[in-house]
């Protein structure tokens, strides 16, 4: 038998400061664990032949414990390590596993300590009754199973564009050691209008009759004290957890936003416990009257992308990257370089460290529960016995873990599913969030006028089965100003032609994906064959992909029909080999996070806070004619912007005609400029380009066409 790994335990506060009194100790169990595989829950194995990183996935075991590479089924993976405690007589000793999949079972010193069948929310176990006395070594075993063995009464993360569903303990593991009164949970609700915070402290009082709770609020970066005090509340007679409600002034607070992600810490202390919680002073709400969102009381147009972390888990180049803080921080910084301020964590949740990074860098997160079934028949097939009460229990654990993150601004109940279960579950839990964030209910109807609706207008998907008409695909798709579709208005239409007035989140569009090496995916093979038959090389495909994705981005942003425009996707898998993938991201070097150059050039420009769109969709124009070119300019900022608009007609990179005009765009405004231009008499292929300069960078919108 392999020798069990021993943890060297350092007793520290969560804040990183040593504690002279008996306060909370949080002990990380991250690191190298022993691992073994069995074919089912029968007998705990004696032999653990490999080592595996926690957090991580079971495919990281060395040597491998799994012969299957394309699918993980009918197996149990057993993680083992040991630990000692300096003071096992403390009142509270809990094991917290932030996230593990699928169906987590815990054993301490050979005895069953508990289980959690959920795969996407934390597992917390009281392990004190199972500990050895004194300072003896304790043996901890955590078993996880496979997706196919889950019952259909819980979500399983089904995604027809995934294959492997790799199990593992994919988030942090730690011991929590404290005394009563023990702080179970904290919710901080900023009130920026009245410059205060409401704080709900959930406490397990033990035998305490009264519960003094001290607090201190500090600036997170500087540590400067903002305010402090103490609340006292009597113990409830029912013996259940107490809720201590506080109202704490924040007179000179600094608001959190993508431009200024300023953070605060609140430290709460009882006689036996101390807990540090980070928060930001911000508000976020939907404005159905204007069809936009309000951030800190002001209209805010969201620009962003998607992260499909569970698909990335199946990427052949993934390795340890999702758990490397430096890499994750760099990923989010690369997103910000694209002018993105918003991310949808799509069909699943990354490790909690990602949310901390999003807080500190100032991203707005649409947090989407991993529930995707498409039509009603698929819902019945995959989650036929999952009812609203069961789903609400999962939502409740998700919200409790995530509700203090200022980055999380939208609870997203599901993706592209036709069901009434999610809406009923939302109604059961939304009151728990004291800030009343908007909810998104996928393809199902919005539950409240305060919620959002999600739109996936995949215009290019029509070319899977047809070729463009004689006027060309751009005119065919974009000449008409459209309200984004493929949303609840499409799948649950209201009577009488009415529409849901909720703000529209357009967080998927395109259907022209390419793998990182420039090859087509299973969803785009026919699209490229029908639309671009003359495009043969990877470089040519990547160029035309980027140009058209830029055009679509300009189109969806410029008419202000959506409150959020979010490209799909910023991080996913790239699977050009068998079994081939359906979508992909835009990196050519995933470890170094190097973007594909065409994508960076055209799509980054299309997401500029002050943007430009050439409203020109013609495939050809007549030689010698005079054309009036319409240019739409938008301003997502709160400052009036003055610039020079340049319209340039070129052939083979050489300018043949040009117009300029000094223009301004009001804060959050739209400006339409008409510029006439004489078309040359010489026939051939030309490029027309409208450009401005924003923040020292050239922002362009270009079209290619024929002069006949």
C-alpha positions as CSV (number, residue, x, y, z in Angstrom):
1,X,0.0,0.0,0.0
2,X,1.2,3.5,-0.9
3,X,2.1,5.7,2.1
4,X,-0.7,8.2,2.7
5,X,0.2,11.8,2.2
6,X,0.3,13.9,5.4
7,X,-0.8,17.5,5.5
8,X,1.4,20.0,7.3
9,X,-1.3,22.1,9.0
10,X,-0.8,25.8,9.6
11,X,-3.6,27.3,11.7
12,X,-4.5,30.6,10.1
13,X,-7.5,32.9,9.9
14,X,-9.3,33.1,6.5
15,X,-7.9,36.7,6.3
16,X,-4.4,35.4,6.6
17,X,-3.6,36.8,10.0
18,X,-2.7,34.8,13.0
19,X,-5.3,34.5,15.8
20,X,-4.4,35.0,19.4
21,X,-7.9,33.8,20.5
22,X,-9.9,30.8,19.6
23,X,-11.3,31.9,16.2
24,X,-12.0,30.3,12.9
25,X,-9.3,28.3,11.3
26,X,-9.5,27.3,7.6
27,X,-7.1,24.6,6.5
28,X,-6.6,24.0,2.8
29,X,-6.6,20.4,1.7
30,X,-5.6,21.3,-1.9
31,X,-2.6,19.5,-3.3
32,X,-1.7,16.0,-4.3
33,X,-4.1,13.2,-3.2
34,X,-3.9,9.5,-3.8
35,X,-6.5,8.2,-6.2
36,X,-8.0,4.8,-7.2
37,X,-10.8,3.7,-9.5
38,X,-13.4,1.0,-9.0
39,X,-16.3,-0.2,-11.1
40,X,-18.9,0.8,-8.4
41,X,-19.6,1.6,-4.8
42,X,-18.8,-1.8,-3.3
43,X,-15.8,-1.8,-1.0
44,X,-13.4,1.1,-0.5
45,X,-10.2,0.2,-2.2
46,X,-7.0,-0.7,-0.2
47,X,-4.6,0.2,-3.0
48,X,-4.3,3.8,-4.4
49,X,-1.9,3.4,-7.3
50,X,-1.7,7.0,-8.5
51,X,-1.6,10.6,-7.4
52,X,-3.9,13.3,-8.6
53,X,-4.2,17.1,-8.1
54,X,-7.0,18.6,-6.1
55,X,-8.6,20.7,-7.4
56,X,-8.6,19.1,-10.8
57,X,-10.1,16.2,-12.8
58,X,-9.5,12.5,-12.7
59,X,-7.8,12.5,-16.1
60,X,-4.9,14.3,-14.3
61,X,-4.0,11.2,-12.3
62,X,-0.4,10.0,-12.7
63,X,-0.1,7.2,-13.6
64,X,-3.6,7.1,-15.2
65,X,-6.3,5.2,-13.4
66,X,-8.6,5.2,-16.4
67,X,-8.3,3.5,-19.7
68,X,-11.3,5.3,-21.3
69,X,-10.5,8.6,-23.1
70,X,-13.7,9.6,-24.8
71,X,-16.4,8.9,-22.1
72,X,-16.4,8.3,-18.4
73,X,-19.1,5.9,-17.2
74,X,-19.9,3.4,-14.5
75,X,-16.9,4.2,-12.3
76,X,-16.1,5.5,-8.9
77,X,-13.0,7.5,-8.3
78,X,-11.6,7.5,-4.7
79,X,-9.4,10.3,-3.4
80,X,-7.5,9.7,-0.2
81,X,-5.2,11.7,2.1
82,X,-4.7,12.2,5.8
83,X,-4.6,15.1,8.2
84,X,-4.1,16.0,11.8
85,X,-5.7,18.7,13.9
86,X,-4.1,20.7,16.6
87,X,-7.3,20.9,18.6
88,X,-9.9,18.3,17.6
89,X,-12.1,19.3,20.7
90,X,-13.3,22.5,19.0
91,X,-17.1,22.8,18.7
92,X,-17.3,22.9,14.9
93,X,-15.2,20.9,12.5
94,X,-16.5,20.8,9.0
95,X,-15.2,19.7,5.6
96,X,-16.2,22.0,2.7
97,X,-15.8,20.8,-0.9
98,X,-16.5,23.8,-3.1
99,X,-17.5,21.7,-6.1
100,X,-17.1,18.1,-7.2
101,X,-18.8,15.9,-9.8
102,X,-20.6,13.5,-9.9
103,X,-22.3,12.5,-6.5
104,X,-19.8,13.2,-3.7
105,X,-19.4,10.7,-0.8
106,X,-17.2,11.3,2.2
107,X,-15.6,8.8,4.5
108,X,-13.5,9.7,7.6
109,X,-11.5,7.0,9.3
110,X,-13.4,4.4,7.4
111,X,-16.8,5.6,8.4
112,X,-19.4,7.1,6.1
113,X,-19.7,10.9,6.9
114,X,-22.2,12.0,4.3
115,X,-23.0,12.6,0.7
116,X,-24.1,15.3,-1.8
117,X,-25.7,14.2,-5.0
118,X,-25.4,17.8,-6.5
119,X,-22.5,18.3,-8.8
120,X,-22.3,22.1,-9.2
121,X,-22.8,23.5,-5.7
122,X,-20.7,23.2,-2.4
123,X,-20.7,20.1,-0.2
124,X,-20.4,20.8,3.5
125,X,-20.1,17.9,6.0
126,X,-19.9,17.8,9.8
127,X,-16.9,15.5,10.3
128,X,-16.3,16.0,14.0
129,X,-18.1,12.8,15.1
130,X,-15.8,10.7,12.9
131,X,-12.4,12.1,14.0
132,X,-9.8,10.2,16.0
133,X,-9.1,11.4,19.5
134,X,-6.3,13.7,20.4
135,X,-3.7,14.5,17.8
136,X,-4.0,11.1,15.9
137,X,-3.9,11.0,12.2
138,X,-7.2,11.0,10.4
139,X,-7.8,9.4,7.0
140,X,-10.1,11.2,4.6
141,X,-11.6,9.6,1.5
142,X,-13.8,11.4,-1.0
143,X,-15.5,9.4,-3.7
144,X,-17.0,10.8,-6.9
145,X,-18.9,8.9,-9.6
146,X,-19.9,9.4,-13.2
147,X,-22.7,11.4,-14.9
148,X,-24.5,8.4,-16.3
149,X,-25.2,7.0,-12.8
150,X,-27.0,10.2,-11.5
151,X,-30.7,10.0,-11.1
152,X,-32.9,12.3,-13.2
153,X,-34.0,14.1,-10.1
154,X,-30.9,16.3,-10.1
155,X,-29.2,18.4,-12.9
156,X,-26.4,16.5,-14.6
157,X,-24.9,19.2,-16.9
158,X,-26.0,17.4,-20.1
159,X,-24.6,19.2,-23.2
160,X,-24.9,17.5,-26.5
161,X,-21.7,19.3,-27.6
162,X,-19.7,17.5,-24.8
163,X,-18.6,13.9,-24.8
164,X,-16.4,13.0,-21.8
165,X,-18.0,14.5,-18.7
166,X,-14.8,14.0,-16.8
167,X,-15.4,13.5,-13.0
168,X,-13.3,15.1,-10.3
169,X,-13.0,17.4,-7.3
170,X,-12.7,20.5,-9.5
171,X,-12.7,23.2,-6.8
172,X,-11.1,23.9,-3.5
173,X,-11.3,21.6,-0.4
174,X,-10.8,22.8,3.1
175,X,-11.5,22.1,6.8
176,X,-13.3,24.8,8.8
177,X,-12.6,24.7,12.5
178,X,-14.4,27.0,15.0
179,X,-16.5,27.3,18.1
180,X,-20.1,28.3,18.8
181,X,-21.7,30.7,18.0
182,X,-20.7,29.6,14.5
183,X,-21.2,31.7,11.4
184,X,-22.8,29.6,8.7
185,X,-23.4,32.1,6.0
186,X,-23.2,35.9,5.4
187,X,-25.2,37.9,2.9
188,X,-24.2,41.5,2.2
189,X,-26.7,43.7,0.3
190,X,-25.4,47.1,-0.8
191,X,-27.8,50.0,-0.7
192,X,-26.1,52.7,-2.7
193,X,-28.9,55.1,-2.6
194,X,-28.8,55.3,1.2
195,X,-25.1,54.6,1.4
196,X,-25.4,51.6,3.7
197,X,-25.3,47.8,3.6
198,X,-27.8,45.3,4.9
199,X,-26.0,42.3,6.3
200,X,-27.8,39.0,7.2
201,X,-25.6,36.8,9.4
202,X,-26.8,33.2,9.7
203,X,-25.5,31.8,13.0
204,X,-25.6,28.4,14.7
205,X,-25.7,29.5,18.3
206,X,-24.9,26.2,20.0
207,X,-25.8,26.7,23.7
208,X,-25.4,30.5,23.6
209,X,-28.4,32.4,25.0
210,X,-27.4,35.7,23.4
211,X,-25.3,36.3,20.3
212,X,-23.0,39.3,20.3
213,X,-21.7,39.8,16.7
214,X,-19.0,42.3,16.2
215,X,-18.2,43.7,12.8
216,X,-15.5,45.8,11.1
217,X,-15.6,47.0,7.5
218,X,-12.3,47.7,5.7
219,X,-11.2,48.7,2.3
220,X,-10.0,45.5,0.7
221,X,-6.8,46.8,-0.9
222,X,-5.6,49.2,1.7
223,X,-7.0,47.6,4.9
224,X,-8.2,51.0,6.0
225,X,-11.0,50.7,8.6
226,X,-14.3,52.2,7.4
227,X,-16.6,51.4,10.3
228,X,-17.0,48.9,13.2
229,X,-19.5,48.0,15.9
230,X,-21.5,45.2,17.6
231,X,-24.9,43.7,17.3
232,X,-26.6,41.6,20.0
233,X,-29.5,39.3,19.2
234,X,-31.3,36.7,21.5
235,X,-31.2,33.1,20.6
236,X,-34.2,31.7,18.9
237,X,-36.3,29.2,20.9
238,X,-36.6,26.7,18.0
239,X,-32.9,25.8,18.3
240,X,-32.3,26.5,14.6
241,X,-29.8,28.8,13.0
242,X,-30.2,32.4,14.0
243,X,-30.3,35.3,11.6
244,X,-28.7,38.5,12.9
245,X,-29.7,41.4,10.7
246,X,-27.5,44.5,10.5
247,X,-27.8,47.9,8.9
248,X,-24.3,49.4,8.6
249,X,-23.7,53.0,7.3
250,X,-21.2,53.4,4.4
251,X,-21.3,57.2,4.2
252,X,-18.4,57.8,1.9
253,X,-18.4,54.6,0.0
254,X,-16.8,54.1,-3.4
255,X,-19.0,52.3,-6.0
256,X,-17.9,49.1,-7.7
257,X,-18.0,49.1,-11.5
258,X,-16.0,47.7,-14.4
259,X,-14.2,51.0,-14.6
260,X,-13.5,51.0,-10.9
261,X,-13.8,47.6,-9.3
262,X,-13.4,48.8,-5.7
263,X,-13.9,46.2,-3.0
264,X,-14.6,46.1,0.7
265,X,-14.1,43.4,3.4
266,X,-16.5,42.9,6.3
267,X,-15.1,40.9,9.2
268,X,-17.8,39.4,11.5
269,X,-16.9,38.0,14.9
270,X,-18.6,36.0,17.6
271,X,-17.0,34.7,20.8
272,X,-16.1,31.5,18.9
273,X,-15.9,32.3,15.3
274,X,-14.7,34.9,12.8
275,X,-15.6,35.2,9.1
276,X,-14.3,37.5,6.4
277,X,-16.6,38.4,3.5
278,X,-15.7,40.5,0.4
279,X,-18.2,42.7,-1.3
280,X,-18.7,45.7,-3.6
281,X,-21.0,48.7,-3.4
282,X,-23.0,48.4,-6.6
283,X,-26.6,48.0,-7.8
284,X,-27.8,46.3,-10.9
285,X,-31.3,46.1,-12.3
286,X,-33.3,45.6,-15.5
287,X,-35.2,48.6,-16.9
288,X,-38.1,47.1,-18.9
289,X,-39.4,50.6,-19.9
290,X,-36.2,51.4,-21.8
291,X,-35.1,47.8,-22.5
292,X,-31.6,48.2,-20.9
293,X,-29.9,47.5,-17.6
294,X,-29.0,50.0,-15.0
295,X,-25.6,49.7,-13.2
296,X,-25.4,51.9,-10.1
297,X,-28.5,53.7,-11.4
298,X,-27.2,54.6,-14.8
299,X,-27.9,52.9,-18.2
300,X,-25.2,50.4,-19.0
301,X,-24.7,48.6,-22.4
302,X,-23.0,45.3,-21.8
303,X,-20.4,44.0,-24.2
304,X,-18.8,40.6,-23.6
305,X,-18.3,37.0,-24.3
306,X,-19.0,33.5,-23.0
307,X,-16.9,30.9,-21.1
308,X,-17.9,27.3,-21.5
309,X,-15.7,25.9,-18.8
310,X,-17.1,22.4,-18.8
311,X,-16.4,22.2,-22.6
312,X,-12.9,23.5,-21.9
313,X,-12.5,20.7,-19.4
314,X,-12.6,18.4,-22.5
315,X,-10.0,20.4,-24.5
316,X,-6.9,18.3,-25.3
317,X,-4.7,21.3,-24.3
318,X,-6.5,22.1,-21.0
319,X,-4.0,20.5,-18.6
320,X,-3.9,22.4,-15.2
321,X,-4.8,25.8,-16.7
322,X,-8.3,26.3,-15.1
323,X,-6.6,26.1,-11.6
324,X,-3.6,28.3,-12.3
325,X,-4.5,31.7,-10.9
326,X,-2.0,33.5,-13.0
327,X,-3.4,32.0,-16.2
328,X,-7.0,32.7,-15.2
329,X,-6.2,36.3,-14.4
330,X,-4.4,36.7,-17.7
331,X,-7.4,35.2,-19.5
332,X,-9.7,37.8,-18.0
333,X,-7.2,40.5,-18.8
334,X,-7.2,39.3,-22.4
335,X,-11.0,39.5,-22.4
336,X,-10.8,43.1,-21.2
337,X,-8.4,43.9,-24.0
338,X,-11.2,43.0,-26.4
339,X,-13.3,45.8,-24.9
340,X,-15.4,43.2,-23.0
341,X,-16.8,44.0,-19.6
342,X,-19.3,41.1,-19.4
343,X,-19.0,37.3,-19.3
344,X,-21.6,34.6,-19.3
345,X,-20.2,31.6,-17.4
346,X,-22.1,29.4,-19.8
347,X,-23.9,26.1,-18.9
348,X,-21.8,25.7,-15.8
349,X,-19.6,27.3,-13.1
350,X,-15.8,27.6,-13.0
351,X,-13.9,27.3,-9.7
352,X,-14.7,30.0,-7.1
353,X,-11.3,31.6,-7.8
354,X,-12.6,32.8,-11.1
355,X,-15.3,34.8,-9.4
356,X,-12.8,36.5,-7.1
357,X,-10.7,37.5,-10.2
358,X,-13.8,38.8,-11.9
359,X,-14.6,40.8,-8.8
360,X,-11.2,42.4,-8.7
361,X,-10.9,43.1,-12.5
362,X,-14.5,44.5,-12.8
363,X,-16.4,42.0,-14.9
364,X,-20.2,41.6,-14.9
365,X,-21.1,37.9,-14.8
366,X,-24.2,36.3,-16.1
367,X,-24.0,33.1,-14.0
368,X,-25.7,30.2,-15.8
369,X,-26.8,27.0,-14.1
370,X,-25.7,23.9,-16.1
371,X,-29.2,23.0,-17.4
372,X,-29.6,22.7,-21.1
373,X,-32.1,20.3,-22.7
374,X,-33.5,22.2,-25.8
375,X,-37.0,20.9,-26.5
376,X,-39.6,19.5,-24.2
377,X,-38.9,15.9,-25.2
378,X,-35.2,16.3,-24.3
379,X,-36.2,17.7,-20.9
380,X,-38.3,14.7,-20.3
381,X,-35.5,12.4,-21.5
382,X,-32.7,13.9,-19.4
383,X,-34.5,15.4,-16.4
384,X,-37.9,13.9,-16.4
385,X,-38.3,13.6,-12.6
386,X,-36.6,16.9,-11.7
387,X,-39.4,19.0,-10.2
388,X,-39.4,22.7,-9.2
389,X,-38.9,22.0,-5.5
390,X,-35.8,19.8,-6.2
391,X,-34.3,22.3,-8.6
392,X,-35.0,25.2,-6.2
393,X,-32.9,23.3,-3.6
394,X,-30.0,23.3,-6.0
395,X,-30.6,27.0,-6.9
396,X,-30.6,27.8,-3.1
397,X,-27.2,26.3,-2.6
398,X,-25.8,28.1,-5.7
399,X,-27.1,31.5,-4.5
400,X,-25.8,31.1,-1.0
401,X,-22.3,30.5,-2.3
402,X,-22.3,33.3,-4.9
403,X,-24.5,36.2,-3.6
404,X,-21.8,38.4,-2.2
405,X,-19.8,38.6,-5.4
406,X,-20.3,42.1,-7.0
407,X,-19.4,40.5,-10.3
408,X,-22.5,38.3,-10.3
409,X,-25.3,40.5,-11.7
410,X,-27.7,38.0,-13.3
411,X,-28.9,34.7,-12.1
412,X,-29.3,32.5,-15.2
413,X,-31.6,29.6,-14.5
414,X,-31.0,27.6,-17.7
415,X,-29.9,27.6,-21.3
416,X,-32.1,27.0,-24.3
417,X,-34.6,24.7,-22.5
418,X,-38.4,24.6,-23.1
419,X,-39.8,23.8,-19.6
420,X,-41.9,25.4,-16.9
421,X,-39.9,23.8,-14.1
422,X,-37.2,26.5,-14.1
423,X,-39.6,29.4,-13.9
424,X,-41.4,27.7,-10.9
425,X,-38.1,27.1,-9.2
426,X,-37.1,30.8,-9.7
427,X,-40.3,31.8,-7.9
428,X,-39.4,29.6,-5.0
429,X,-35.9,31.2,-4.4
430,X,-35.7,34.7,-5.8
431,X,-36.8,36.2,-2.4
432,X,-33.6,34.8,-0.8
433,X,-31.4,37.4,-2.7
434,X,-31.7,40.6,-0.7
435,X,-30.4,42.6,-3.8
436,X,-33.1,41.1,-6.0
437,X,-30.8,40.5,-9.0
438,X,-32.5,40.0,-12.4
439,X,-33.1,36.4,-13.5
440,X,-32.7,34.9,-17.0
441,X,-34.9,31.9,-17.8
442,X,-33.4,30.8,-21.1
443,X,-36.0,29.9,-23.7
444,X,-38.8,29.9,-21.1
445,X,-40.8,33.0,-20.3
446,X,-39.4,35.6,-17.9
447,X,-40.8,35.3,-14.4
448,X,-40.9,39.0,-13.7
449,X,-40.8,42.3,-15.5
450,X,-37.6,42.8,-13.5
451,X,-35.9,39.9,-15.4
452,X,-34.1,39.6,-18.7
453,X,-34.7,37.4,-21.8
454,X,-32.0,35.6,-23.6
455,X,-31.6,35.7,-27.4
456,X,-29.6,33.5,-29.8
457,X,-30.1,34.8,-33.3
458,X,-28.0,32.4,-35.3
459,X,-28.6,34.0,-38.7
460,X,-25.9,32.1,-40.5
461,X,-27.4,28.7,-39.5
462,X,-29.7,28.9,-42.6
463,X,-26.8,28.2,-44.8
464,X,-26.4,24.8,-43.4
465,X,-29.1,23.8,-45.9
466,X,-29.2,26.5,-48.5
467,X,-27.0,28.9,-50.6
468,X,-27.4,32.7,-50.6
469,X,-29.5,34.5,-53.2
470,X,-28.2,36.6,-56.0
471,X,-28.0,39.8,-53.8
472,X,-25.5,38.1,-51.5
473,X,-25.7,36.9,-47.9
474,X,-25.1,40.3,-46.2
475,X,-28.1,41.9,-47.8
476,X,-30.1,38.8,-47.3
477,X,-29.4,38.7,-43.6
478,X,-28.8,42.3,-42.5
479,X,-30.6,44.8,-44.8
480,X,-33.7,44.6,-42.5
481,X,-33.3,45.9,-39.0
482,X,-34.1,43.0,-36.8
483,X,-35.0,42.5,-33.2
484,X,-32.9,39.6,-32.0
485,X,-34.9,36.4,-32.0
486,X,-34.6,32.7,-31.0
487,X,-35.7,33.7,-27.5
488,X,-38.8,33.3,-25.3
489,X,-40.8,35.4,-27.8
490,X,-40.0,32.6,-30.4
491,X,-40.6,29.6,-28.1
492,X,-43.3,30.9,-25.8
493,X,-45.1,33.6,-27.9
494,X,-47.5,35.9,-26.2
495,X,-51.1,36.2,-27.6
496,X,-52.0,38.9,-30.0
497,X,-48.4,39.4,-31.3
498,X,-47.3,41.0,-28.1
499,X,-43.7,40.8,-27.0
500,X,-42.0,40.5,-23.6
501,X,-40.6,43.9,-22.8
502,X,-37.7,42.6,-20.7
503,X,-34.2,43.7,-21.7
504,X,-32.7,41.4,-24.2
505,X,-29.4,39.7,-23.5
506,X,-27.9,38.7,-26.9
507,X,-25.3,36.2,-25.8
508,X,-24.9,33.9,-28.7
509,X,-24.7,34.7,-32.4
510,X,-22.7,33.7,-35.5
511,X,-22.8,30.0,-36.5
512,X,-19.6,30.4,-38.4
513,X,-17.2,28.7,-35.9
514,X,-13.8,27.5,-36.8
515,X,-11.4,25.4,-34.8
516,X,-8.2,27.0,-33.6
517,X,-6.4,25.5,-36.6
518,X,-8.9,27.1,-39.1
519,X,-10.8,23.9,-39.9
520,X,-14.6,23.9,-39.8
521,X,-16.7,22.3,-37.1
522,X,-19.5,19.8,-37.4
523,X,-22.0,22.7,-37.3
524,X,-20.2,24.8,-40.0
525,X,-19.0,22.4,-42.6
526,X,-21.9,23.1,-44.9
527,X,-22.1,26.8,-44.0
528,X,-18.6,27.4,-45.4
529,X,-19.3,25.0,-48.4
530,X,-22.4,26.9,-49.3
531,X,-21.3,30.5,-48.5
532,X,-17.6,30.5,-49.3
533,X,-16.9,27.8,-51.8
534,X,-13.7,29.5,-53.1
535,X,-12.2,29.7,-49.6
536,X,-9.7,26.8,-49.4
537,X,-7.0,27.6,-46.8
538,X,-7.2,27.9,-43.0
539,X,-5.9,31.4,-43.2
540,X,-8.6,32.4,-45.7
541,X,-11.3,30.9,-43.5
542,X,-10.0,32.6,-40.4
543,X,-9.9,35.9,-42.2
544,X,-13.5,35.6,-43.5
545,X,-14.7,34.3,-40.1
546,X,-13.3,37.3,-38.3
547,X,-14.6,39.8,-40.8
548,X,-18.2,38.4,-40.6
549,X,-18.1,38.1,-36.9
550,X,-17.1,41.7,-36.7
551,X,-19.9,42.7,-39.0
552,X,-22.5,40.8,-37.0
553,X,-21.2,42.4,-33.8
554,X,-21.5,45.9,-35.3
555,X,-25.0,45.1,-36.5
556,X,-26.3,43.8,-33.2
557,X,-24.8,46.7,-31.3
558,X,-25.6,49.6,-33.6
559,X,-29.4,49.4,-33.6
560,X,-29.6,49.2,-29.8
561,X,-32.1,46.4,-29.9
562,X,-30.3,44.5,-27.2
563,X,-29.1,45.5,-23.7
564,X,-26.2,43.1,-23.9
565,X,-24.2,41.8,-26.9
566,X,-21.9,38.9,-26.0
567,X,-20.0,36.9,-28.5
568,X,-19.8,33.1,-28.4
569,X,-17.4,32.1,-27.3
570,X,-14.2,33.4,-25.5
571,X,-13.2,30.1,-24.0
572,X,-14.3,26.6,-25.0
573,X,-12.8,23.5,-26.6
574,X,-11.2,23.1,-30.0
575,X,-11.7,19.6,-31.3
576,X,-10.7,19.3,-34.9
577,X,-10.0,15.6,-34.6
578,X,-12.4,12.8,-34.0
579,X,-14.7,13.1,-32.2
580,X,-15.0,16.5,-33.8
581,X,-16.4,19.5,-31.9
582,X,-19.3,21.9,-32.7
583,X,-17.9,25.2,-31.6
584,X,-14.5,26.7,-30.6
585,X,-12.8,29.8,-29.2
586,X,-10.3,32.2,-30.9
587,X,-6.9,31.3,-29.5
588,X,-4.0,29.9,-31.4
589,X,-2.0,29.3,-28.3
590,X,-4.2,28.4,-25.3
591,X,-1.4,28.4,-22.7
592,X,0.0,31.7,-23.8
593,X,-3.5,33.0,-24.6
594,X,-2.5,34.3,-28.0
595,X,-5.5,35.4,-30.1
596,X,-5.9,34.5,-33.7
597,X,-4.7,37.8,-35.4
598,X,-7.7,38.3,-37.8
599,X,-10.2,37.9,-34.9
600,X,-8.2,40.4,-32.8
601,X,-8.2,42.9,-35.6
602,X,-11.8,42.9,-36.7
603,X,-13.8,41.7,-33.6
604,X,-11.9,43.9,-31.1
605,X,-12.7,46.9,-33.3
606,X,-16.4,45.9,-33.5
607,X,-16.6,45.9,-29.6
608,X,-15.0,49.3,-29.1
609,X,-17.0,51.4,-26.5
610,X,-17.3,54.1,-29.2
611,X,-18.2,52.1,-32.3
612,X,-18.8,52.5,-36.0
613,X,-20.9,50.5,-38.5
614,X,-21.0,51.0,-42.2
615,X,-24.6,50.4,-43.1
616,X,-23.8,48.9,-46.5
617,X,-24.9,45.4,-47.5
618,X,-24.6,45.5,-51.3
619,X,-22.8,42.8,-53.2
620,X,-22.1,45.2,-56.1
621,X,-22.7,48.8,-57.4
622,X,-22.6,50.4,-60.8
623,X,-19.4,52.1,-62.0
624,X,-19.6,55.8,-62.2
625,X,-22.6,56.2,-59.9
626,X,-22.8,58.3,-56.8
627,X,-23.6,56.3,-53.7
628,X,-24.7,57.7,-50.3
629,X,-23.1,55.7,-47.5
630,X,-24.8,55.6,-44.2
631,X,-22.5,55.3,-41.1
632,X,-23.9,54.6,-37.7
633,X,-21.8,55.6,-34.7
634,X,-22.6,54.5,-31.1
635,X,-21.2,55.7,-27.7
636,X,-21.4,53.3,-24.7
637,X,-19.7,55.8,-22.5
638,X,-21.0,58.6,-20.3
639,X,-18.9,61.3,-22.1
640,X,-19.7,63.1,-25.3
641,X,-17.2,62.0,-27.9
642,X,-15.9,64.2,-30.8
643,X,-14.0,62.6,-33.6
644,X,-13.2,62.7,-37.3
645,X,-15.1,60.2,-39.4
646,X,-13.2,59.0,-42.5
647,X,-14.8,57.2,-45.3
648,X,-12.3,55.6,-47.6
649,X,-12.7,53.6,-50.9
650,X,-9.7,51.5,-51.8
651,X,-8.6,49.0,-54.4
652,X,-5.8,46.6,-53.6
653,X,-5.0,48.6,-50.5
654,X,-4.6,51.9,-52.4
655,X,-7.1,54.7,-51.7
656,X,-9.1,55.9,-54.7
657,X,-11.6,58.2,-53.0
658,X,-12.1,59.6,-49.5
659,X,-14.6,61.8,-47.5
660,X,-14.1,63.2,-43.9
661,X,-16.5,64.8,-41.5
662,X,-16.1,66.1,-37.9
663,X,-18.8,64.4,-35.8
664,X,-19.8,64.0,-32.2
665,X,-21.8,61.3,-30.4
666,X,-23.7,62.1,-27.3
667,X,-23.2,60.1,-24.1
668,X,-24.9,56.6,-24.6
669,X,-26.0,58.0,-27.9
670,X,-26.3,57.0,-31.6
671,X,-25.4,59.2,-34.5
672,X,-26.2,58.5,-38.2
673,X,-24.0,60.2,-40.8
674,X,-24.7,60.1,-44.6
675,X,-21.6,60.6,-46.8
676,X,-22.0,60.6,-50.6
677,X,-19.1,59.2,-52.6
678,X,-18.5,59.0,-56.4
679,X,-17.9,55.4,-57.5
680,X,-14.9,55.0,-59.9
681,X,-15.6,54.0,-63.5
682,X,-13.1,51.2,-63.4
683,X,-14.7,47.8,-62.6
684,X,-13.2,45.4,-60.0
685,X,-13.2,44.4,-56.4
686,X,-13.1,47.3,-53.9
687,X,-13.1,47.9,-50.1
688,X,-15.1,50.6,-48.5
689,X,-14.0,51.5,-44.9
690,X,-15.5,53.8,-42.3
691,X,-13.2,54.7,-39.5
692,X,-12.7,56.8,-36.4
693,X,-10.1,57.0,-33.7
694,X,-11.0,56.1,-30.2
695,X,-8.6,56.2,-27.3
696,X,-5.7,56.3,-29.7
697,X,-6.8,53.3,-31.7
698,X,-8.3,53.2,-35.2
699,X,-11.8,51.7,-35.1
700,X,-13.0,50.5,-38.5
701,X,-16.0,49.0,-40.3
702,X,-15.3,47.6,-43.7
703,X,-17.1,45.9,-46.6
704,X,-15.9,44.3,-49.8
705,X,-18.0,44.7,-53.0
706,X,-17.8,44.7,-56.8
707,X,-17.9,47.7,-59.1
708,X,-19.6,46.6,-62.3
